[in-house]
Every structure is written in structure tokens, then in C-alpha cells.
Amino acid sequence: MIFKLAGKMQHYDWGGTNFIPSWLKLDNVEPKPYAEYWLGAHRSAPSMLEFEGKWLALDRVIDKAPKLLGDHSRELFGDELPYLLKILDVKLPLSIQLHPNKKQAEYGFEQENQQSIPLSAPNRIYKDRNHKPEMMIALSDFWLLHGFQSIEESCKRLDSHPSLQMLANDLREKGLPTVYSQIMQADQTQLAKWILPVLDAKQADYQQGKLKLDNPDYWLLYTMEAMAISPEKLDAGLLSFYLFNIVNLKKGEGIYQSAGLPHAYLRGQNIELMAASDNVIRGGLTSKYVDIPALLNTIDYREITPKIIPEYQGEDVLHLYPTPEAKDFALQRFEFKPFNEEQFTASSASILLVMNGSLYIDLGEDSIHLQQGESAFIAADSQVDIIGETDGYAVIASVP
């Protein structure tokens, strides 16, 4: 069985205003940020599925017909769609954040339930019982923070500024957990001693465009400006630029981020696929709720060398992006040309999203025409023919 699917928009303040509405070819665009477009069955924002001329919430459809998920998926994840597919437009830097593992999420969810914190409350961290590993594929030149870099590299960055040299010395002597905890719990007086001299020293270079984007000084100045952060109310997350890997992904490249790994998206557009969760522990650079104790209790302090998923440049019609750690989700890229016909078998419930061009999905009796930005839900054990109408490509999310 195949059904047309419509996603849900998320209007977070860091989002852009043009990319997603333009890509979706929306007619009525409201004057607010369009940050994320969700495709999935997460209870907080389920997609809508078209059935016999009516639009039904995907989570409710699965509740009534869990066989749509397939036996393999149900054995592993129960009667829930285990992944969530998104399109993101990052205009302003996102929060310093990480996601809990499964055990932490289950415990945190029950604790917040016992405290009677509503799921919609701004101070609610655990909105479900699930972990949230995730992967992304860049749709543009994309910048992000990704895990802690080596102690050696962090000390090199900190030593370049007299006001930060004390942190470099502490890092060598006391280790990363102690120093990061010290930074994230520092008061405004201490933050000013660390950060204001850097701002003064690098302001002219920043204004003249002399700072490269792989330089943490650039992102410090840029974030202060873009997020309108006042020198009188500094954010401890600003010092993350000197401790985390600054990663630049070119269009088509990607990266995988496990639970507990600290990260932040800085600029660009991407496809994101993750376990079906909205659990986010934030540590700064955001107007949303920040919980430093929870962050410090959950964070992965390992020094990370980023592993870039290479851009797809092959000739295969169907390409699986490598994410060997992921159990909840897999992402495939489906290339198509006019009149080309390929067969696709959905071993689990799958979501196909047309990124560019247009195609037909044919199931004999049923046929769906999809254009750029449109999507379909393909039930488990369905074998469909995908017929290209133009040059283009789609992505298909499923269970590995």
C-alpha cells in the first residue's frame, strides 16, 4: 500500500524564511521562520496521510493498523514508526545541545511525568522515552560543531588569546570534564574576563572580513552579532567554539551524531534523519530552556575526529548512506531520469521524499504522482515501481 503524505512545519526562531517555503512551493507564506519540516509519526507533530480522500494523522493510522510497519520493525521497536525525517534551514546558530541515550530518556521521561511537567511546557526536556541518534546530509555549504576536538587543538586555540590561556593551562592539568564544567557554570563576571578581551581584539578583523570560517574567533563574533547577545549578558556556550570540532560539510556530504555527542548547527540547509524523538538537552546559545546540570550529567567527553559521509558520486540508482551504528533508521538516495523505471521493495514502512524533479510511484492498482517537496508513505512488504518523469532524486527513509 502507498499513501500520499504531508509533513508538519516547525517555526523555531533560528530558522530561515525562504528556503523551505520555496522548496515546498508554498502559496501562503507567513512572516515567520520556517526552521524544520517533519515527516514521521512523532506524537507531537505527526504527518498527515491521505486515505480515501481524507487526511489522517499518521500516528493514529499506525495505532489502528500497526501491520503497516512490518514484522521486523515491530519486533525491534514495537508499534511505533522508529524514525523521523526532516528538512532544516539553519539561518542562526542552534543551541549547544545533545540527546540522551535510551536508558537516560526512559528515566528522564518518567521523572518529568512524576513531576507533572506538561509535554508542551518550555522546561520539559524529555518529551518521549526514546534516544535520538541522528544523521544529516548537507543541502548547501554547511557549518556545525561536532563533539570535542583533541585537548591539544583546544589548548592551541585557547592559547592564542591571553584571556583564555588560563583555561588552556587548566585543560592540561585538570582535564576536559573539570574545565568544561567550570566554563558552563561560570558567572557573568568570569565570562566577561574570558570573552570581552577576545571581542575587543578581533572586532576589527571580523568587520573587515579577515576571519576565516574555520576560525573560532569568527563564530564567536558572528554569533554575538547574529543572536544579538549583549556583552552584559554573555552566554557560556560561546566558548564551545574553542573546544568543539568546527566542521564544514560541502553539499552532498553528511555526518552521523550518536547520543550524548555535543553539537550545534551553525549555518546552512540539510536533510536530517533520526530516531523518532524530540528529546533535546540544551547548554546555551538559545532562547529555549537550558539545563546545565542535565547537560553535564549526559555529555560525552570523548575527543572526536569527525567522520564525514562522502558525497554520492556513483552511478547506482539506489545508494545507501553508511551509518553502521544506526539501528532505528537508514537513508537511501534514489536517482531517476525521464521514463526510467525501477522496482523498490519496502521491507519496513518507508517514507519517500522527492528532493528534486518529479516521479510516479506505481503499485498496480494505485499510483501516486509526486513533485519536489512531496512525499509518500510506503507500507511494509510493498513492492512498487518508481517511474521518473524528469531528472531528479528522492530520499527514502526506512528501518535497516
Disulfide bonds with the S-S distance in Angstrom:
none
